[in-house]
Amino acid sequence: MRIRKIVLSIFAVFVAAGVAALGVIGWMVFQPGPYGFADGTPVVLADYTNASPTGVPVELASADAATKDAYITRMADCEACHTARGGQPFAGGRPFVLPFGTIYTPNITPDEETGIGKWTDAQFLNAVHRGIAPDGSRYYPAFPYASYTLLTDQDALAIKAYLFALKPVRQANKPNTFAFPFNQRWLMAIWATLFNPDERFRPVPEQSPEWNRGAYLVEAAGHCGECHTPRNLLQALDQRRKFGGGVAEGWNAYNISTDKVSGVGDWSAEQLTAYLSTGYAHGRGVASGPMGEVVELSLAHLTPSDTGAIVTYLKSVPPVASNLPGLAGAAPATPQVAGLDNPIGKRMFEGNCASCHAWTGAGAVREEAQLTGVRAVNDPSGVNVALMVLNGSGAGEPWAGHPTMPGFGRAYSDTEVAAVANYVTARFGSTPSALTPADIAKLREME
């Protein structure tokens, strides 16, 4: 009798564990759609009676096909991910360092041997909408096909037409470095079954035409959630915490929900418009890292009506609180100096930073150099500040009229980078960071 009770108890534990596991998986799988927060019932595009929210904006309605193809490709922001630093545009080779290995983006120029020059329309749509390569293998969701699946066939093929008009670049793709079991691509078929709806964009008639256009730009073409939405244990977007913040190439992609403390809820429409179209909003800082590339290669090329549509949509997203503190204050607020014991950081800031950023953090010459009131400086992790010190704000000439901050990664040691990042967050932010030289070494690996 006693053995029977023990066996039944063990069995009950396993059953309870199984039920709990199924519940967790169900919670991750059965979640709202990307714009399920909105009032109204989505309809298929053919049943939508207003002007289509897909394709090019009204300003380009009479443009030639090549102009339209280029614009839609800009909307989808393909160039940034498929271009290695210093490499040929769209030729691939850009590394994405993930917890389970490094993945390199492929060549998508029309080279017939190393690129996509032999792909048919059907194969291109299969890749963009379903994450399936022409040979039947599966793409990892680092390629955002779970978002691109919302693109219409017409828009996806416009991207293909643009890519096929490029000069072919012969550059072989680099193999990924994933270890078992992550190198088993067939597992992505299961992932796609769970998390890729494989359906095109459906507008919501109860919402305004501008909102629907913004939804298409943000959720389908711009795939903003791929960076700005947290991921669950199965690496799918957690739509219940939509736009609550994520990670992109080691950089913190901050909360862009309407939360007023950690998100953009207290940003005006004018500030959002300026940030998206130029990469800078007064008192909010400059877009840097991956976001800087998004602005430079994609958002800065959108028409005013499309930028306005994005702002309208973002303003409708419910607030999602994150663990980021409130901002310490805008320039020229008095910087925090009491109890600041960081002589290395102070020396580094005095010798290399103060001339541009000023001792008050207000910016010495250009307001773009302001440090106070900027989210990255008020991030207790200090990660984005350290990455800015390492890499700068971008290579090449300044874009959109903004000055470019140089990178100091080769000049500073890990100890010095950690010290100056910690100094900046302690002096000008609300909560100081505590980066170590080991942390900086790991950030260097992301380059």
C-alpha positions as CSV (number, residue, x, y, z in Angstrom):
1,M,0.0,0.0,0.0
2,R,2.8,2.4,0.9
3,I,4.6,1.7,-2.4
4,R,1.4,2.3,-4.3
5,K,0.9,5.7,-2.6
6,I,4.5,6.7,-3.4
7,V,4.0,5.7,-7.1
8,L,0.8,7.6,-7.3
9,S,2.4,10.7,-5.7
10,I,5.3,10.6,-8.2
11,F,2.8,10.2,-11.0
12,A,0.8,13.2,-9.7
13,V,3.9,15.3,-9.6
14,F,4.8,14.5,-13.2
15,V,1.2,15.2,-14.3
16,A,1.2,18.5,-12.5
17,A,4.5,19.4,-14.0
18,G,3.3,18.5,-17.5
19,V,0.1,20.5,-17.1
20,A,2.1,23.5,-15.9
21,A,4.5,23.2,-18.8
22,L,1.6,23.0,-21.3
23,G,0.1,26.1,-19.6
24,V,3.3,28.1,-20.0
25,I,3.7,27.1,-23.6
26,G,0.0,27.9,-24.2
27,W,0.5,31.3,-22.6
28,M,3.4,32.0,-25.0
29,V,1.6,30.7,-28.1
30,F,-1.9,31.9,-27.7
31,Q,-1.3,35.7,-27.3
32,P,-2.7,38.8,-28.9
33,G,-1.8,39.7,-32.5
34,P,0.6,42.5,-33.2
35,Y,-2.1,45.1,-33.1
36,G,-4.7,43.1,-31.1
37,F,-4.8,45.9,-28.5
38,A,-6.8,48.1,-30.9
39,D,-10.6,48.4,-30.9
40,G,-12.3,46.9,-34.0
41,T,-12.3,43.8,-36.1
42,P,-9.5,43.3,-38.7
43,V,-10.7,42.5,-42.2
44,V,-9.0,41.1,-45.3
45,L,-7.5,43.8,-47.4
46,A,-10.0,43.2,-50.3
47,D,-12.9,44.1,-47.9
48,Y,-11.4,47.3,-46.7
49,T,-13.3,50.2,-48.3
50,N,-10.8,53.0,-47.6
51,A,-7.6,53.6,-49.6
52,S,-5.2,50.7,-49.2
53,P,-2.8,51.2,-46.3
54,T,-0.1,49.1,-48.1
55,G,2.2,50.1,-50.9
56,V,3.6,53.5,-51.3
57,P,2.1,56.7,-49.8
58,V,-0.1,59.0,-51.7
59,E,2.8,61.4,-52.5
60,L,4.3,58.6,-54.7
61,A,1.1,57.4,-56.3
62,S,2.2,58.6,-59.8
63,A,5.9,57.7,-59.4
64,D,7.6,55.3,-61.7
65,A,8.0,51.6,-60.7
66,A,11.7,51.9,-59.8
67,T,11.0,54.8,-57.4
68,K,8.2,52.8,-55.8
69,D,10.3,49.7,-55.5
70,A,13.1,51.7,-53.8
71,Y,10.7,53.3,-51.4
72,I,9.2,50.1,-50.3
73,T,12.6,48.6,-49.8
74,R,13.5,51.6,-47.6
75,M,10.2,51.0,-45.7
76,A,11.4,47.4,-45.0
77,D,14.9,48.5,-43.9
78,C,16.7,45.6,-45.6
79,E,20.0,47.3,-46.1
80,A,21.1,47.7,-42.5
81,C,21.1,44.0,-41.6
82,H,22.3,42.7,-45.0
83,T,25.4,45.0,-45.1
84,A,28.6,44.2,-43.1
85,R,30.5,47.2,-41.7
86,G,32.6,48.5,-44.5
87,G,31.1,46.0,-46.9
88,Q,29.0,46.3,-50.1
89,P,25.4,47.2,-49.5
90,F,23.1,44.1,-49.4
91,A,26.0,41.7,-49.9
92,G,25.5,40.2,-46.4
93,G,28.1,39.1,-43.9
94,R,27.0,41.1,-40.9
95,P,27.3,39.1,-37.7
96,F,24.6,38.9,-35.1
97,V,26.0,37.5,-31.9
98,L,23.3,35.6,-30.0
99,P,23.4,33.6,-26.8
100,F,23.8,30.3,-28.7
101,G,26.2,31.4,-31.4
102,T,26.8,33.9,-34.2
103,I,24.6,34.2,-37.3
104,Y,25.7,36.0,-40.5
105,T,23.2,37.7,-42.8
106,P,23.2,36.4,-46.4
107,N,24.0,38.1,-49.6
108,I,20.8,39.4,-51.2
109,T,22.3,41.0,-54.3
110,P,21.3,39.4,-57.6
111,D,24.5,37.4,-58.0
112,E,23.4,34.0,-59.3
113,E,26.1,32.0,-57.4
114,T,26.3,33.7,-54.0
115,G,23.2,35.8,-53.9
116,I,19.5,35.5,-54.9
117,G,19.9,36.0,-58.6
118,K,18.2,32.6,-59.5
119,W,15.3,33.0,-57.1
120,T,11.8,32.9,-58.5
121,D,8.9,35.1,-57.3
122,A,7.4,32.2,-55.5
123,Q,10.7,31.4,-53.7
124,F,11.1,35.0,-52.7
125,L,7.6,35.1,-51.2
126,N,8.2,31.8,-49.5
127,A,11.3,33.2,-47.8
128,V,9.8,36.5,-46.8
129,H,6.4,35.2,-45.6
130,R,7.3,31.8,-44.3
131,G,11.1,31.7,-43.6
132,I,11.7,28.9,-46.0
133,A,14.8,29.0,-48.3
134,P,14.6,27.8,-52.0
135,D,16.3,24.5,-50.9
136,G,13.6,23.9,-48.3
137,S,15.8,24.7,-45.3
138,R,14.4,27.0,-42.6
139,Y,15.6,30.5,-41.7
140,Y,16.2,31.5,-38.1
141,P,13.8,34.2,-36.9
142,A,16.7,36.6,-36.7
143,F,15.3,37.1,-40.2
144,P,12.0,38.8,-39.2
145,Y,9.7,36.8,-41.4
146,A,7.2,36.6,-38.6
147,S,6.7,40.3,-39.2
148,Y,7.3,40.4,-42.9
149,T,4.6,37.8,-43.3
150,L,2.2,40.8,-43.0
151,L,3.6,42.3,-46.2
152,T,1.4,42.0,-49.2
153,D,2.7,39.9,-52.1
154,Q,2.9,43.1,-54.2
155,D,5.1,44.9,-51.7
156,A,7.3,41.9,-51.2
157,L,7.8,41.5,-54.9
158,A,8.6,45.2,-55.2
159,I,11.5,44.6,-52.8
160,K,12.6,41.7,-55.0
161,A,12.4,43.9,-58.1
162,Y,14.6,46.5,-56.4
163,L,17.2,43.9,-55.3
164,F,17.3,42.4,-58.7
165,A,18.1,45.8,-60.2
166,L,21.2,46.1,-58.0
167,K,24.7,45.3,-59.3
168,P,25.5,41.7,-58.4
169,V,28.1,41.3,-55.7
170,R,29.9,37.9,-55.6
171,Q,30.4,37.3,-51.9
172,A,29.9,33.8,-50.4
173,N,27.8,33.6,-47.3
174,K,29.5,32.8,-44.0
175,P,28.3,29.8,-42.0
176,N,26.7,30.3,-38.7
177,T,28.4,29.1,-35.5
178,F,25.4,27.6,-33.7
179,A,26.1,24.5,-31.6
180,F,23.8,21.5,-31.2
181,P,20.8,21.6,-30.9
182,F,20.5,25.2,-32.2
183,N,22.1,24.2,-35.5
184,Q,19.2,22.0,-36.3
185,R,17.3,24.2,-38.7
186,W,14.3,21.8,-39.0
187,L,13.4,22.9,-35.5
188,M,12.4,26.3,-37.0
189,A,9.5,24.5,-38.7
190,I,8.0,23.9,-35.3
191,W,8.8,27.5,-34.2
192,A,7.2,28.9,-37.3
193,T,4.1,26.7,-36.8
194,L,3.7,28.2,-33.4
195,F,4.6,31.8,-34.0
196,N,4.3,32.7,-37.6
197,P,0.7,33.3,-38.6
198,D,1.6,33.3,-42.3
199,E,-1.1,35.8,-43.1
200,R,-1.1,39.2,-44.9
201,F,-1.9,42.5,-43.2
202,R,-5.5,43.0,-42.3
203,P,-6.7,46.6,-41.7
204,V,-9.1,47.6,-38.9
205,P,-12.0,49.6,-40.4
206,E,-12.9,51.1,-37.0
207,Q,-9.5,52.8,-37.0
208,S,-8.5,55.8,-39.1
209,P,-6.8,55.4,-42.5
210,E,-3.7,57.1,-41.0
211,W,-3.7,54.6,-38.1
212,N,-3.9,51.6,-40.5
213,R,-1.1,53.0,-42.6
214,G,1.0,53.4,-39.4
215,A,0.2,49.8,-38.3
216,Y,1.4,48.5,-41.7
217,L,4.6,50.5,-41.5
218,V,5.4,49.6,-37.9
219,E,4.3,46.0,-37.7
220,A,4.9,44.7,-41.3
221,A,7.5,46.8,-43.2
222,G,9.4,48.4,-40.3
223,H,9.1,45.4,-38.0
224,C,9.8,47.6,-35.0
225,G,8.7,45.0,-32.5
226,E,11.6,42.7,-33.5
227,C,13.9,45.0,-31.5
228,H,11.6,46.9,-29.2
229,T,9.4,44.1,-27.9
230,P,10.7,41.6,-25.2
231,R,10.9,37.9,-26.2
232,N,9.6,34.9,-24.4
233,L,11.4,31.7,-23.5
234,L,10.9,30.4,-27.0
235,Q,12.3,33.6,-28.5
236,A,9.0,34.8,-29.9
237,L,7.8,38.4,-29.4
238,D,5.8,38.8,-26.2
239,Q,2.9,40.8,-27.5
240,R,1.5,41.2,-24.0
241,R,4.5,43.5,-23.3
242,K,4.4,45.1,-26.7
243,F,7.1,47.6,-27.3
244,G,8.3,47.3,-23.6
245,G,11.9,47.2,-24.7
246,G,14.3,44.6,-26.1
247,V,17.9,44.1,-27.3
248,A,19.4,44.7,-30.8
249,E,23.0,43.7,-31.5
250,G,23.9,44.1,-27.8
251,W,22.3,47.6,-27.6
252,N,19.2,48.1,-25.4
253,A,16.3,49.0,-27.7
254,Y,14.3,51.1,-25.3
255,N,10.6,51.0,-24.4
256,I,8.5,52.8,-27.1
257,S,5.1,52.2,-25.6
258,T,3.1,55.1,-24.2
259,D,4.4,54.5,-20.7
260,K,5.3,58.0,-19.4
261,V,8.2,56.9,-17.2
262,S,10.2,54.4,-19.3
263,G,8.5,54.8,-22.7
264,V,7.6,57.6,-25.0
265,G,4.3,58.5,-23.4
266,D,5.5,62.0,-22.5
267,W,7.0,62.7,-25.9
268,S,5.0,65.1,-28.1
269,A,4.0,64.2,-31.6
270,E,6.5,66.8,-32.8
271,Q,9.4,65.2,-30.8
272,L,8.5,61.8,-32.2
273,T,8.3,63.1,-35.7
274,A,11.7,64.8,-35.4
275,Y,13.4,61.8,-33.9
276,L,12.0,59.4,-36.6
277,S,12.8,61.7,-39.5
278,T,16.1,63.2,-38.5
279,G,17.4,61.0,-35.6
280,Y,17.2,63.8,-33.1
281,A,14.6,65.3,-30.9
282,H,15.4,68.3,-28.6
283,G,16.1,67.2,-25.1
284,R,15.7,63.5,-26.0
285,G,19.1,62.7,-27.6
286,V,20.4,61.3,-30.9
287,A,19.5,57.9,-32.4
288,S,22.7,55.8,-32.3
289,G,23.8,52.2,-32.8
290,P,21.2,50.1,-34.7
291,M,18.5,52.8,-34.2
292,G,20.8,55.3,-35.9
293,E,21.1,53.0,-38.9
294,V,17.3,52.6,-39.0
295,V,16.9,56.3,-39.2
296,E,19.7,56.8,-41.7
297,L,18.8,54.0,-44.1
298,S,15.0,53.8,-43.7
299,L,13.0,56.3,-41.6
300,A,14.7,59.4,-42.8
301,H,13.6,58.6,-46.4
302,L,9.9,58.3,-45.6
303,T,7.4,60.9,-46.6
304,P,5.9,63.3,-44.0
305,S,2.6,61.5,-44.3
306,D,4.2,58.1,-43.5
307,T,6.1,59.5,-40.6
308,G,2.9,61.0,-39.3
309,A,1.1,57.7,-39.6
310,I,3.9,56.0,-37.6
311,V,3.5,58.6,-34.8
312,T,-0.3,58.1,-34.8
313,Y,0.1,54.4,-34.4
314,L,2.7,54.6,-31.7
315,K,0.6,57.0,-29.8
316,S,-2.2,54.4,-29.7
317,V,-0.1,51.5,-28.2
318,P,-1.0,50.9,-24.6
319,P,1.6,51.7,-21.9
320,V,3.9,48.9,-20.8
321,A,6.0,49.6,-17.7
322,S,9.6,48.5,-17.5
323,N,12.2,48.5,-14.8
324,L,13.9,51.7,-16.1
325,P,13.9,54.7,-13.7
326,G,12.6,58.1,-14.5
327,L,14.9,60.6,-16.1
328,A,17.2,62.7,-13.9
329,G,16.2,65.9,-15.7
330,A,16.9,67.9,-18.8
331,A,19.8,70.3,-19.4
332,P,20.9,72.5,-17.9
333,A,20.1,70.7,-14.7
334,T,22.9,70.6,-12.1
335,P,24.8,67.3,-12.5
336,Q,25.1,65.0,-9.6
337,V,28.6,65.2,-8.2
338,A,28.3,64.5,-4.5
339,G,29.9,61.3,-3.4
340,L,31.2,60.6,-6.9
341,D,34.4,58.5,-6.3
342,N,35.6,57.5,-9.8
343,P,39.0,59.2,-10.5
344,I,39.6,57.2,-13.7
345,G,36.2,58.0,-15.1
346,K,36.6,61.7,-14.1
347,R,40.0,61.9,-15.9
348,M,38.6,60.2,-19.0
349,F,35.6,62.5,-19.1
350,E,37.7,65.6,-18.5
351,G,40.2,64.7,-21.2
352,N,38.0,63.4,-23.9
353,C,34.3,64.2,-23.3
354,A,33.8,67.5,-21.7
355,S,34.9,69.5,-24.7
356,C,31.8,68.3,-26.6
357,H,29.3,67.4,-23.9
358,A,30.2,70.1,-21.3
359,W,30.6,69.7,-17.6
360,T,26.9,70.3,-17.1
361,G,26.0,67.7,-19.7
362,A,24.1,70.3,-21.7
363,G,26.4,70.1,-24.7
364,A,29.2,72.5,-25.3
365,V,28.6,73.6,-28.9
366,R,25.8,71.5,-30.3
367,E,22.6,70.6,-28.3
368,E,22.8,67.1,-29.9
369,A,25.7,66.4,-27.4
370,Q,23.4,66.9,-24.4
371,L,23.7,64.1,-21.9
372,T,21.1,65.0,-19.3
373,G,17.6,63.8,-19.8
374,V,18.7,61.2,-22.3
375,R,17.4,57.6,-21.8
376,A,20.7,55.9,-22.4
377,V,22.4,58.0,-19.6
378,N,19.5,57.1,-17.3
379,D,19.8,53.4,-18.0
380,P,21.3,51.7,-14.9
381,S,22.9,49.0,-17.1
382,G,25.1,51.6,-18.8
383,V,25.3,49.4,-21.8
384,N,24.4,51.9,-24.5
385,V,26.7,54.5,-23.0
386,A,29.6,52.0,-23.1
387,L,28.8,51.0,-26.7
388,M,28.8,54.6,-27.7
389,V,32.2,55.1,-26.1
390,L,33.5,51.9,-27.9
391,N,31.9,52.4,-31.3
392,G,30.8,56.0,-31.6
393,S,27.5,57.0,-33.2
394,G,28.4,55.7,-36.6
395,A,31.0,55.6,-39.3
396,G,31.4,58.0,-42.2
397,E,30.1,61.5,-42.7
398,P,27.5,63.0,-40.3
399,W,24.0,62.4,-41.6
400,A,20.9,64.5,-41.3
401,G,23.2,67.4,-40.3
402,H,24.1,65.8,-36.9
403,P,27.7,65.6,-35.7
404,T,29.2,62.1,-35.5
405,M,30.7,60.9,-32.2
406,P,34.0,59.0,-32.8
407,G,34.5,55.6,-31.2
408,F,37.3,55.2,-28.6
409,G,37.4,51.4,-28.4
410,R,40.9,51.2,-29.8
411,A,42.2,54.0,-27.6
412,Y,40.6,53.0,-24.3
413,S,41.2,49.9,-22.2
414,D,38.3,47.9,-20.9
415,T,38.9,49.4,-17.4
416,E,38.8,52.9,-18.8
417,V,35.6,52.4,-20.9
418,A,33.8,50.9,-17.8
419,A,35.0,53.8,-15.7
420,V,33.9,56.6,-18.0
421,A,30.6,55.0,-18.7
422,N,29.9,54.6,-14.9
423,Y,31.0,58.2,-14.4
424,V,28.6,59.5,-17.0
425,T,25.6,57.6,-15.7
426,A,26.5,58.6,-12.1
427,R,27.0,62.3,-12.8
428,F,24.2,62.9,-15.3
429,G,21.7,60.0,-14.8
430,S,19.2,59.0,-12.2
431,T,20.9,55.7,-11.3
432,P,24.6,54.9,-11.7
433,S,25.8,51.9,-13.6
434,A,28.3,49.4,-12.3
435,L,30.0,48.1,-15.4
436,T,33.2,46.1,-15.0
437,P,36.1,45.5,-17.4
438,A,34.7,42.0,-18.0
439,D,31.4,43.5,-19.1
440,I,33.2,45.7,-21.6
441,A,35.2,42.7,-23.0
442,K,31.9,41.0,-23.7
443,L,30.5,44.1,-25.4
444,R,33.6,44.2,-27.6
445,E,32.7,40.7,-28.8
446,M,29.4,42.0,-30.2
447,E,31.3,44.2,-32.7
